[in-house]
C-alpha cells in the first residue's frame, strides 16, 4: 500500500501546561477513555505521523504507541512541551529516529508567562540540549507567534540554528481543539515584520528545506490578515487527525468537532470511504476558515510544489519585503475569518 497520508494522533487532552492560547487543560480526557493500542493498530499506512496532545508524555505508554505506529509510518514526530525530560530521553534511546518538537514560546520570560509552567523554558531547553548532546538526529523547537513573543522569533530561531535544530512556527488559531474563540493578534503589522525578518534569514540559507519554510511563514502573514489560503485545503483527503476518543477528524482547525467516524466501531477502509466521511470532506471543501497550520500546509505544499517553488524563485535573490497594503485590500470582506 502506498504511504501518502499525513496522520496526527491526539493521544490525550490532559496537559500540565496552562498556555494562554489553548484551554485544552480545562477539559482533559480521562485515561480510561483515551485511544488504546487496539485502535492504533487499525490506522492506515502513512507517510508521516505526528503524535500530539494535550501533552503526550503524560501517557506512560507512549513507547508502545510509537512501536505500533512505526509498523505503518515512515516518520514520527512528537510534539511536546519538554517538561518530562527523563521520559523523552528514554523514548529517544529506544527509538533513535523519532522526531521531537518541543514547544518553546520565546525566550525565558515570555515562554514561562505564555505556557504557565514554572521554569518551563529551562526544562524544555535542557531537554533539547540533552538530545543534541546525545546526537539525536531529529530535534527542534516549535513556536506559536503572538503579540507578546513576536520579538523573540528571530532570537529563538538563531538559538535553534546554533544547536543545528529544526525550527517550526505557528500563529494563533481558534478552534474546538484549542477550546478557544478569542485568540487574536492585535498588532498584525508588527508581528508580520518579525515574520519578514525570519523569512529573509531562511531564504538566504543554503538549505532548500529552509526556503520552503520561508514560504510557510509567508503563509502565516497571509493568514494573519484573513486572506484566502495560498494553497487549497484537502484535509480529510490527504491528511487526518484522530482524537483521544478515536473519532477520525479532517483537521483540528474547525470551530466544531466534525467526525468522519469512530475507529473503535469499524475498520479503516470502511470509515475512510463511508458516506459520513464523504459528507465531512464536502464541508471541508467549502470551509471559510483559511487556517494555515503545518498539518494542512505541508501536504498541500508537497502536492503543489511548483507554487512555493515559484514564490521562492521570485524572492531568493531580492528577498521578501512585507507591505501591509498587499494584505489589507479587501480585508474588510475577510474580517470574519481573520483570526479563526
C-alpha positions in Angstrom: 0.0 0.0 0.0 1.3 3.5 -0.9 2.2 5.6 2.0 1.0 9.1 1.2 -1.3 10.1 4.1 -0.3 12.5 6.8 -1.8 11.4 10.1 -2.0 13.1 13.5 -2.7 11.1 16.6 -4.0 13.2 19.5 -3.3 10.7 22.3 -4.6 12.8 25.2 -6.2 16.1 26.1 -4.5 16.0 29.5 -1.8 18.7 29.9 0.5 20.0 32.6 0.8 23.4 30.8 -1.6 26.4 31.1 -1.0 28.1 27.8 -2.7 31.4 27.2 -3.7 30.4 23.6 -5.0 26.9 24.5 -7.6 25.9 27.1 -7.3 22.2 26.4 -6.2 21.7 30.0 -9.6 22.9 31.3 -11.3 20.0 29.5 -9.0 17.0 29.9 -9.8 13.5 28.7 -9.9 10.6 31.2 -7.1 8.0 30.9 -9.8 5.3 30.7 -11.4 6.8 27.5 -8.2 7.6 25.6 -7.2 5.8 22.4 -5.6 2.4 23.0 -3.2 0.2 21.0 -6.0 -1.9 19.5 -7.3 1.2 17.8 -3.8 2.4 16.9 -3.3 -0.9 15.0 -6.3 0.0 12.8 -4.7 3.1 11.5 -3.7 3.1 7.8 -0.3 3.3 6.2 1.1 6.8 6.4 4.0 8.8 5.1 4.2 10.9 8.2 2.7 10.7 11.7 2.5 13.4 14.4 1.8 12.4 18.0 0.4 15.3 19.9 -2.0 16.2 22.8 -2.5 17.8 25.3 0.9 16.7 26.5 1.7 13.3 25.0 4.2 12.4 27.7 1.6 12.4 30.4 0.8 8.9 29.0 3.2 6.3 30.2 2.5 4.0 27.2 4.0 6.4 24.6 6.8 3.8 23.8 4.2 1.2 23.0 2.2 3.7 20.8 5.4 4.6 18.9 6.3 1.0 18.4 2.9 0.3 16.8 3.0 3.4 14.7 6.4 2.6 13.3 4.9 -0.5 11.7 2.8 1.7 9.5 4.5 5.1 9.0 7.8 6.3 7.5 8.4 9.1 10.0 7.1 10.0 13.5 7.4 13.4 15.2 6.1 14.0 18.7 5.0 17.5 19.8 5.7 18.1 23.5 6.4 20.9 26.0 9.6 19.1 27.0 8.8 19.0 30.7 9.1 15.2 31.2 12.8 15.1 30.3 13.5 11.6 31.5 10.6 10.1 29.6 11.6 11.9 26.4 15.3 10.8 26.7 14.3 7.3 27.4 12.0 7.1 24.4 14.7 8.6 22.1 17.2 6.0 23.2 14.6 3.3 22.4 13.6 4.9 19.1 16.7 6.8 17.7 14.8 8.1 14.6 11.8 9.6 16.3 11.4 13.3 15.9 10.9 15.6 18.9 9.5 19.1 18.7 9.4 21.0 21.9 7.1 24.0 22.1 9.1 27.0 23.3 7.2 30.2 23.1 10.1 32.7 23.1 12.9 33.4 25.5 12.6 32.6 29.2 10.4 35.4 30.4 7.8 35.2 27.6 7.9 31.4 27.4 7.1 30.9 31.0 4.4 33.6 31.0 2.7 32.1 28.0 3.0 28.4 28.8 2.3 28.7 32.6 4.9 26.1 33.5 7.3 27.2 36.3 10.8 27.1 34.9 9.3 25.8 31.7 11.9 27.4 29.4 14.8 25.8 31.2 13.1 22.4 31.4 12.4 22.4 27.7 15.7 23.9 26.6 17.7 21.4 28.8 15.7 18.6 27.2 16.6 19.9 23.8 20.3 20.3 24.7 20.5 16.8 26.1 19.0 15.4 22.9 21.6 17.3 20.9 24.4 16.1 23.1 23.2 12.5 22.6 23.4 13.1 18.8 19.7 12.6 18.3 19.1 13.4 14.6 15.6 14.9 14.6 15.2 17.6 17.3 13.6 21.0 17.2 11.6 23.9 18.6 8.0 24.8 17.9 6.8 28.3 18.5 3.3 29.8 18.3 3.9 33.5 17.5 1.7 36.2 19.1 2.0 39.8 20.1 3.8 39.2 23.4 6.5 37.0 21.9 7.0 38.1 18.3 10.2 39.9 19.1 11.7 36.6 20.3 11.0 34.9 16.9 14.4 35.6 15.3 16.4 35.2 18.5 14.8 31.8 19.1 15.5 30.8 15.5 19.1 31.8 15.9 19.3 29.8 19.1 17.9 26.7 17.3 20.3 27.3 14.4 23.3 27.3 16.7 22.2 24.0 18.0 21.5 22.7 14.5 17.9 22.1 15.3 14.7 22.3 13.3 12.6 25.4 13.9 8.8 25.2 13.4 6.4 28.1 13.6 2.7 28.7 14.0 0.4 31.5 15.0 -2.8 31.9 16.9 -5.9 29.9 15.8 -9.3 29.4 17.4 -11.0 26.0 17.2 -12.7 23.2 19.1 -9.2 21.7 19.6 -7.7 24.7 21.4 -11.0 25.3 23.2 -10.6 29.0 22.3 -12.6 31.5 20.4 -10.9 34.8 21.4 -7.3 34.3 20.3 -6.2 37.3 18.2 -3.2 39.3 17.1 -3.6 43.0 17.9 -0.6 44.4 16.0 -0.7 42.4 12.8 1.9 44.6 11.1 4.5 44.3 13.8 4.1 40.5 14.1 4.3 40.4 10.3 7.5 42.4 10.3 9.1 39.9 12.6 8.0 37.1 10.3 9.5 39.1 7.4 12.9 39.1 9.2 12.7 35.3 9.7 11.7 34.7 6.1 14.7 36.6 4.7 17.1 34.7 7.0 15.6 31.4 5.8 15.8 32.5 2.1 19.5 33.3 2.5 20.3 29.9 3.9 21.9 27.2 1.8 19.2 24.6 2.7 16.3 24.3 0.2 14.2 23.0 3.1 14.5 26.4 4.8 13.5 28.1 1.6 10.2 26.2 1.8 9.9 27.1 5.4 10.2 30.8 4.4 7.2 30.2 2.1 5.3 28.6 5.0 6.0 31.7 7.2 4.8 33.9 4.4 1.6 31.9 4.5 1.3 32.8 8.2 1.4 36.5 7.4 -1.3 35.9 4.7 -3.4 34.1 7.4 -3.0 36.9 9.9 -4.7 39.3 7.5 -7.6 36.9 6.9 -6.8 36.3 3.3 -7.7 33.1 1.4 -5.2 30.2 1.8 -2.2 30.2 -0.6 -3.0 26.6 -1.4 -6.2 24.5 -1.3 -7.0 22.7 1.9 -7.6 19.0 1.3 -7.7 17.9 4.9 -9.8 14.7 5.3 -8.4 13.6 1.9 -4.6 14.0 2.1 -4.4 14.1 5.9 -6.4 13.3 9.0 -6.5 13.6 12.8 -7.7 11.0 15.3 -8.6 12.3 18.7 -8.3 10.6 22.1 -11.9 9.2 21.8 -11.0 7.5 18.4 -13.0 9.9 16.3 -11.3 10.5 12.9 -11.4 14.2 12.0 -10.3 16.1 8.9 -8.3 18.6 11.0 -8.0 20.4 14.2 -8.9 23.9 12.9 -12.7 23.7 12.8 -15.0 25.7 15.0 -16.8 22.5 16.0 -15.6 18.9 16.0 -16.5 17.1 12.8 -16.2 13.3 12.9 -15.7 11.2 9.8 -16.5 8.1 12.0 -15.2 6.4 15.1 -12.4 3.9 14.5 -13.4 1.8 17.5 -16.6 0.9 15.7 -15.3 -0.1 12.2 -12.1 -0.8 10.2 -10.2 2.0 8.4 -11.3 1.3 4.9 -15.0 1.2 5.9 -14.6 4.5 7.8 -12.5 6.4 5.2 -14.9 5.6 2.3 -18.1 6.0 4.3 -20.9 8.4 3.4 -20.2 10.2 6.6 -16.6 10.8 5.7 -17.6 12.0 2.2 -20.1 14.4 3.8 -17.3 15.8 6.0 -15.0 16.2 3.0 -17.7 18.2 1.3 -17.9 20.5 4.3 -14.1 20.9 4.4 -14.1 21.8 0.7 -16.3 24.8 1.5 -14.7 25.7 4.8 -14.2 29.5 5.1 -11.7 29.4 7.9 -8.5 29.7 5.8 -6.3 28.1 8.5 -2.6 27.9 7.9 -1.1 25.2 10.1 1.7 22.9 9.2 -0.6 19.9 9.3 -2.6 21.2 6.4 0.0 23.3 4.7 2.8 20.7 4.4 0.8 18.1 2.4 -0.5 20.9 0.2 3.0 22.3 -0.4 4.3 18.8 -1.3 1.3 18.2 -3.6 1.7 21.5 -5.5 5.4 22.0 -5.0 5.6 24.4 -8.0 3.6 27.0 -6.1 6.0 27.5 -3.2 8.9 26.8 -5.7 7.8 29.7 -7.9 7.5 32.0 -4.8 11.0 31.0 -3.7 12.5 31.8 -7.1 10.9 35.2 -7.1 12.2 36.1 -3.7 15.5 34.2 -3.3 17.7 37.0 -4.8 15.6 40.1 -4.0 14.4 39.0 -0.6 10.8 39.3 0.8 9.5 42.8 1.6 6.4 42.9 3.8 4.0 45.6 2.6 0.8 45.8 4.6 -1.1 47.2 1.6 -0.7 43.9 -0.2 -2.8 42.3 2.5 -5.3 45.0 3.5 -7.0 45.2 0.1 -10.5 43.7 0.6 -9.5 43.0 4.2 -12.9 44.1 5.4 -14.7 41.3 3.4 -12.5 38.8 5.1 -12.6 40.2 8.6 -14.8 37.4 9.9 -12.1 34.8 9.2 -9.1 36.9 10.1 -8.4 35.1 13.4 -10.0 31.8 13.0 
